[in-house]
Structures are given as C-alpha cells and as structure tokens.
C-alpha cells in the first residue's frame, strides 16, 4: 500500500523544486523576518494550533468564508468539545493577550508569530490547506502611526526577501458612526440590484453587506462599480485616521494606492485595512494582508482597546520573490582514503562543530571518487582529505572546492590549524 501527503499540503525536503519545498529558502525568509521584527521590538507569541470553534466563528463573523464556506477543519475532542485547527492567527493571539492579562502591561504589546494555519479550501498555486504565516499583532493602541508601522513592516519583510512589483492597497472601512451612515445606503443599493448579484452576495446583504466587495463574480463586480463608496461617508475621526496613515506611508516611502473596494474577509476589521499585492503572482496577487480591529479585544472579554495586525503566507512570499540561491551551510566535507582514517576524521569533525563549523563525512561506503562527488553535491566549500600518508605525518590536505587548490595542514595539535586553513 502506498501513501501520499493529504490533499492541499506539501513537503519540504532536500531537492525540492518549488520555492516552498526548499528548507534553505524557508530558513532565509524566517530569519530575515525575525531580524526585522526584532528591530521594531516585536516579541514572539506561540499559541495552540487548535482552539474552540466558537473563538474563530465569533471573530470571523457569520458572513465570512470561514463560516459560510465551512473552511475550518473541525473535530470533537473526548470531552465532546467542538474544536478547530486555527484558520488564522489573530483570534488566538488576542485570546492569549486577554487570558494572561497582557493589557495590564505598558501598551502597546507588540507580538509576532510564525506557524501553520489550516483552511479547507480549493487548492491554488501558493494557497494550501496547511500553509505557514508570518503574522504581527500590535495590541492595546488605536494610534494611526502604529498602522503605519505595521504596514511598513509587512512591506519591509517582503522587500528584504526580494518580492517583486509590490504595491500596498489601502482603505478605511470606518468606525461605528461611519457604518451607521454607510451601511443602509449600501444595503439599499444592493437590494435594488439583487437580480444581478451572485448568491453569496445576496445572502450577505443582511449580515454584512460590506463583504459583497469581496466577490469575484463578474456581474457582481460590475454592479459594485456603481455602488456608493465608503470614503464619502467617513466620520471626521475616521477621515483623520486615514489622513495620518497616508502621510506616514508617504514619509516612509511605502508605495500604496487607495482602494475603496477593499474590505477584507473578516467581520472584526474596522478603520484601516490593507493588502500587499505583487504583479509577479498574476490574478491571485495578494502576498500579505491585514487591518485594524478596534472592537475585537473587548468583544472577546478584554478591555476596550484597539489592535492591528497582518498575516503573510510564506509560500506566497516565496512565489512572489525573485529567484534566490542561498549559500550552502556546509563548510567542509571529510574525504577518507583508508578505513583507519574514519575515526580520526570524525574526531576532527567533532572539534570543528564545537567551534561552529559545519562539516560532514561519508557514511555510504564510497570510494575516493564517490566521496569527492558527494562533497561537490553537498555544496561544501572545502574537502579535507585524510589517508594513510596524512595519518603517518599527522597532517590533512585541504582542497578549495571552487578553485581546486590544495594545501597540507598540520593537525598534530588538533583542529587549530585546520580552522585557520578554512578561514573559520
């Protein structure tokens, strides 16, 4: 019987052909992200990969795809509690913020996470049922300059790994006074044109009419092109918030465009919403996205404090990035020309590793030619050759794999001279 990975998943393995199948690229992306997030004083949070279903259903909203399209992976535990694999990172991070009283500390609390998310949706290139997100949550503040920082962080991470042709789409979907003025106007317009809308948009007219802007249905989009725009209904507070965000992005040189049809797919968003889009991805062009959620913390039982965050799929980031070859992590490969050389080689390898030098040796019973070929395949910068002659003289030959140049190194005193020879 043969087995394959579950539909909508993938493996990361040596020799992976797609960018997201290569462990070296994953390490590169995560490393760059952690470096940039650290410079902005964001600290890591790790939450369970499953939580109560209600946490995600309540925060996403009844009109969201997570609920409507039944995208969550759900199960009942042995206590008959209904649980779900997390479809996104924000609810768990906010739940942890409240549960551990982080709101009692100096605000804002700036968090980030890296981990798998799960959605039972149709697989597309760069969109998988298990995918990995790098996410940020800045909790305990409604300052519009924090919006600027979060958006610029998303853009900076993408640019640091080579995402091409990127523009941030920005909108403000208003506070409660804005919604009270705008939603009745939008709902009346949609009802008047209901015959031309897709079924999901018709269903959302009563629950969350703003979500109709998420529709990919061609006829629905044609109707929405004539719909009233939220920008004309912004309260003074919402309009001022948007103005500060725009001026901050201008000051930081983040390329953006105002997109009044951008609403995002979750009901908890208020005020600022954004999507970073790359022309390198074609029709499915969103690399990362997020927004502000000023009522979410209080809705989950915490204080009346604001928050904002983003999530960016590592798979999408790698697809949108320019091709990149990472340097081999292997410094040296030992080539042993006699059986009695294997233990001394292993002893030297242990000494080098203790000094932080990566190295390997043959465990496949290869001859000298096969070992050199393996050294080349492994990407090692140097080969260290140890045979009977070298053992008798307490030396080792070091070959530069790029130039082919060799030199003999004294190892009678241990690994000191060998370390010098390879520049470690």
C-alpha positions, 0 to 999 in steps of 0.5 A: 500500500502506498501513501501520499501527503493529504490533499492541499499540503506539501513537503519540504525536503532536500531537492525540492523544486518549488520555492516552498519545498526548499528548507534553505529558502524557508530558513532565509525568509524566517530569519530575515523576518525575525531580524526585522521584527526584532528591530521594531521590538516585536516579541514572539507569541506561540499559541495552540494550533487548535482552539474552540470553534466558537473563538474563530466563528465569533471573530470571523463573523457569520458572513465570512468564508470561514463560516459560510464556506465551512473552511475550518477543519473541525473535530470533537475532542473526548470531552465532546468539545467542538474544536478547530485547527486555527484558520488564522492567527489573530483570534488566538493571539488576542485570546492569549493577550486577554487570558494572561492579562497582557493589557495590564502591561505598558501598551502597546504589546507588540507580538509576532508569530510564525506557524501553520494555519489550516483552511479547507479550501480549493487548492491554488498555486501558493494557497494550501490547506496547511500553509505557514504565516508570518503574522504581527499583532500590535495590541492595546493602541488605536494610534494611526502611526502604529498602522503605519508601522505595521504596514511598513513592516509587512512591506519591509519583510517582503522587500528584504526577501526580494518580492517583486512589483509590490504595491500596498492597497489601502482603505478605511472601512470606518468606525461605528458612526461611519457604518451607521451612515454607510451601511443602509445606503449600501444595503439599499443599493444592493437590494435594488440590484439583487437580480444581478448579484451572485448568491453569496452576495445576496445572502450577505446583504443582511449580515454584512453587506460590506463583504459583497466587495469581496466577490469575484463574480463578474456581474457582481463586480460590475454592479459594485462599480456603481455602488456608493463608496465608503470614503464619502461617508467617513466620520471626521475621526475616521477621515483623520485616521486615514489622513495620518496613515497616508502621510506616514506611508508617504514619509516612509516611502511605502508605495500604496494606492487607495482602494475603496473596494477593499474590505477584507474577509473578516467581520472584526476589521474596522478603520484601516485595512490593507493588502500587499499585492505583487504583479509577479503572482498574476490574478491571485496577487495578494502576498500579505494582508491585514487591518485594524480591529478596534472592537475585537479585544473587548468583544472577546472579554478584554478591555476596550482597546484597539489592535492591528495586525497582518498575516503573510503566507510564506509560500506566497512570499516565496512565489512572489520573490525573485529567484534566490540561491542561498549559500550552502551551510556546509563548510567542509566535507571529510574525504577518507582514503583508508578505513583507519582514517574514519575515526580520526576524521570524525574526531576532527569533525567533532572539534570543528562543530564545537567551534561552529563549523559545519562539516560532514563525512561519508557514511555510504561506503564510497570510494575516493571518487564517490566521496569527492562527488558527494562533497561537490553535491553537498555544496561544501566549500572545502574537502579535507582529505585524510589517508594513510600518508596524512595519518603517518605525518599527522597532517590533512590536505585541504582542497578549495572546492571552487578553485581546486587548490590544495594545501597540507595542514598540520593537525598534530595539535588538533583542529587549530590549524585546520580552522585557520586553513578554512578561514573559520 
